[in-house]
Each structure stands twice: as C-alpha cells, then as structure tokens.
Amino acid sequence: MTYLLVLILIGFVVLVHEAGHFAVARAVGIPIKTFSVGFGPRLWSITRGGTEYRLSWIPLGGYVLPQIEDEDEFFRLPVNGRILMSLGGPAANILLTIMLFGLINTSAAGFSLAGAFIQPLSQTYHLLYQMVASLPSLFTQTEQLSGVIGIVAQGSQIVQSNSAFNSMWFTAFMSLNLAVLNLLPIPALDGGKVLLYLLEKLNPRLLKLHLPLALAGWVFIIGLTIYVTAQDIFKYFA
C-alpha cells in the first residue's frame, strides 16, 4: 500500500509542476490547448476559455500542450513569455515545498506565524543549498542516482511510519528535488530551455540550435533513465 501512496505523491508533485507551467503560460498570454491531469487516453474533459481540461486514465502527474500548430509558431511566441513559462514549473514546486514545510511545522509544534510562514523559507533554502551542493557528486558517484523504482522503494520506507508527517516531508523533498533537476542546463529540461531562449535573445540566429540540442538532451535523458532503471533493478531485485 505504501508503494501506491508514494506513486500518488510523486504524481502530485509532477502535477503541481505542470500546473505551474499552465498558470504562468495563461498569465503571459500563451494559449493552452490541453491541460491534462494524468496520462493516457482521455477519461473525461471539459473545455473552458479555449482550453481543454482533461482527466486521463493514468492519474500520475499531468501535462500541458500549448495551442500551436507547429514548432515555428511556438518560436514566434515572445521569448520572455517562453522563459517565464519554463520557469513556472520549478517555481510551483518551490512554492509547494515552502507550503509543506509550513504544514509540517504546524503539525509538529502547533500554529505560529514564524513556523507557518517564516521558518519554511529558511528550511527550503537550506534543503535547496544541500541539493545544489550535492549535484557534482552525482557525476562521480553514480551509485547515488535512482530512477522511479529506487525512489518508490526508498519513499515507501519513509512514509510507512507516521505516514501523514513523513508523507508531507517526502513530498516536500521530491518537489524541491524536481525543481532543482529541472533547472539544470540540459536542453530537454526547463533550465536548458531557458538557456536556449536566452541565447536566442542574444542572437536570433542561434534559434537553429534548439532542435539539435533538444534532441541531444532527450537522448541523454533517455539514456540516463535506462541506466538508473537498470541500476535499480539490479539493486532491489538481483
């Protein structure tokens, strides 16, 4: 049962990330065709303001599709708007982490203004600092990397006791972790997209680098996913 809970919590973190992209896109005037809760075939949907709000069969995470016909139309959107849209996902995850730390503090010591609104900022900052400081070691100590299997296995150990408190802490950790990883300057990730958009602002001719670098980024991400999944299988099932 804890494995299912961990999957739901991870899906919630991803959904918040996509909701951040969606909210910022709407705020800067980027039209959104579909905002889906979950993946796979459509289970139910409703259209409001030109956007289809969809509930899909696999209720883990979600996705946002801009209202565009092709890549050229996407790149005709204002660069600043695209940058803000890319940053919206990580920003939403950071905000979720702050809110969860506020709930954790309140659950542990009762409500106070400091515990609910001030300490969470410091707690999020310190956890963020630790995550960023540990990034270089991931490239020299690859055994620390985990895929979905490893995250679910480790997460189930965290949430199985004192589940409400530990579930909030695990969700906060995963939310901030998703923000940090997505801000890495890898073209397939939000940080990489922002970097390419900034280069485009410096010199519009650099727009032609988007496709090859994005493809290279996806090859790297897929290769890394296969590697960590194989490592997890060997670690937990061999």
N, C-alpha and C positions, 0 to 999 in steps of 0.2 A: 504493500500500500504506500510506503514511503517513496518508492521509485516513481509511482504515478504522481504523488504530490510534488516531487522535485521537477518532473517534466512540466507540470502545470505552472510552477513558479518560474521556470525558465521561459516557458511560452508567454507568461505575463510580462516578463522583463522585455522580451522581444517586441511584444505588442505595444508596450509603452514607448519603445524606441521608434517604432513605425508611426505611432500616434504623434510623436514629436515632429517627425518629418511632415506629416499631414498638416498639423496645426500651423507650422511656420510657412509651409507652401501656400496655404489659404491666406495667411496674413500678408504675404508679399505678392499675392495676385497670381500665383502659379495654379492653373486649373488642374483639378484632380479628377480623373475618370473613375477610379475604383479605390475604395479603402476597405480592405478585407480583414475580418477577424478570423484567423485560421487560414489554412491552405487547402488546396484540392478543389473538388467540384463544389459548386455553389449549393448551399442548403437553403438559404433564404436571403432576400435582398430587398432594399427599398432605395429609390432614387430621390435625392433632395438637392436642390441647387446645382444640378448638373453632375453630381457625384453619386455613384452607386455605393451604398453602404452594404457590404456583403458579409454574411456568416457562412463560412465554408466548413466542410466536413471534418477536417483535421484541426481541432481547436488549440493549436500550439503556435503562438506568435501571430503574424499577420504581414500584410504588405500594402504598399501604396503605389498606384500607377498614375502618372501624370496624363492629362488629356492632350496627347500629342500624336501626330501621325507617323513621324519618323525621327531619327536622330538629328537631322538638320533642323527640324522645328524646335527640338529641345534646346539646341545650342543657340537658337535665336532668342531664347528667353534671356532676360537681363542677368549678367554674370553675378551681380551682388545677390540677386534673388536665389540663384542656384547655390551660392555659397551658404547663405542663411538656411536654405532647405536642408543641405547636407549636415549642417551643424545642429539642426533641430533635434535629430535623433539622440546624439550623445548628450545634448543639453537636457532632454527629457529624462534620460537615465540618471544624470547627476541630480536633478531635482527630486526624482523618486528616492534616491539614496538619502538625501537630506531629510525628506519627509519620514522615511522609515526609521532613521536614527531618532527622530523626534518621538515616534511611537514607541520605540524600544526604551528610550529614557523614561517616558511617561509610564510604561508598563512596569519598569523596574523600581522607580522611585516616586511615582505619583506626578501629577501635573505641576509644572512650574514654567515660567516664561523662559528661563535660562535653559532648562532641559529640553523643552519642546522646540525652541526657535534659535537659540544661540549655540549651545553645545553641538547640535548636529552639523553646523557649519565647520567647526573645528574637527569633529570626528571624520567628516567627509574629506576634509583637507588632508588629515594625517593618513587616512587609508589611501587616498589618491597618491600622496607622496610615496608611500611604501610600494604601491603598484608600479609607479613610473620608475622608481629606483631599482625594482627587481627585473625590469624589462631586459637589460643587457644579459642577465644570467640565463634567460630563456634560449639564447643563441649559443651558449656554451654548455648548458646543462639541459639538453633536450628531454631528459627523462622527467623534467618538471612539467612538460606540456601534457595536457589532457584534452581529449575530444569529448563528445557527448556522453559516451559510455563512462569515461572516467569521472566526468562532472556529476553524472547521475549517481554513480556508485559512492563517490565521496559526499555528495549532497545528502544522500539518504542516511548516512551516518550522522550528519549534523542535525537533521530535522527530526530524527526518530525519538529523541528525548526532549521534553519541554518544548513540544512542537511549535506552539504559537510564537514564543520568543525566538527560538532558533530559526524558524522559517522566515521571520522578518529579517534576522541578521543575514541569513543565506541570500535572501532576495536582494538586500541592500548591497552585499558583496558582489553578486552576479551583475547587478545593474551598473555599478561603477566599473566593474571589470569590462562589461560590454562597451561602455563609453570610452574607456582607455584604449581598448583594442581597435575600436572603430576609428579612433583619431590617429592611428599610425599612418604614416605617409605612404601607404600601399594603394595604388590606383583603384583597386576593386573596393576599397573601404572608403568611408566618409572622409577621413583625413587625406587620403590620396586624391579624392575628387576635389577637395578644397584646394590642394596644392596645384592641381592641373588648371583649375579655374583661375587661380591667382596668376599662373604663368600665362594664361590666355589674356588676362587683363594687361600684363606687361607687354605682350606681343601677340596680337590675334593670329599670326601665322602659326603659332605653337598649338593651335587648335587641332592640327593634324596629328599631334602626338596622342590625343585622347584615346583613339581606338586601339592602336598597337600596345600602349602602356596598360590600358584597361584589360586587354586580352592577356598580357603577361601577368598582370596582377591576379586575374582569375585562375590562370594556370598554377601560380604559386599557392593560392588559397586552396585549390582543389588538391594539389599535391601534398600540402601540409595537413589537410583534413584526412587524406588517406593514410599518411604516416602516423598521425596521432591515434587514429582509429585502430590501426594495426597494433600499435604500441599498447593501447588499452586492452585489446582482445588478448594479447599475449600476457599482460599483467594480471588480468582478472579471470581469464578462462583457461590459460595454459596450465 
